[in-house]
Amino acid sequence: MPDSPIEPTPSGGYPSGMEARVAVLEQIARTTAAALDRIERRQDASVERIEQRLDRAEASTRVEFQRIETRLGAIEANARADHRWVLGILLGGFAGLLGVMAHGFHWL
């Protein structure tokens, strides 16, 4: 198809068939603008839903971490108590062994 000038001809109108083409292009532009507007609204709604889900997940995760920290604190306290108990048994056993050895070797 040969190139057609876009500017109006000296007779005042566009070449034949140009007005129909321009009308079709204008309709395409309106349809495209409406479609882009719908896409943006759907995207905004999707982003809002995702942000809400992330907020709920963050709150849930925060509660779960607090629960885990509480349980770890209890485990740590039990471990300290167990450690002290074992250390006491070891020291008592060692002192008892020294006493038996001192008696056996007549050190006392």
Contacts in CASP RR format, 6 or more apart in sequence:
PFRMAT RR
TARGET T0000
AUTHOR 0000-0000-0000
METHOD contacts of the structure
MODEL  1
MPDSPIEPTPSGGYPSGMEARVAVLEQIARTTAAALDRIERRQDASVERI
EQRLDRAEASTRVEFQRIETRLGAIEANARADHRWVLGILLGGFAGLLGV
MAHGFHWL
4 15 0 8 1.000
4 18 0 8 1.000
5 15 0 8 1.000
8 14 0 8 1.000
9 15 0 8 1.000
14 22 0 8 1.000
99 108 0 8 1.000
101 107 0 8 1.000
102 108 0 8 1.000
END
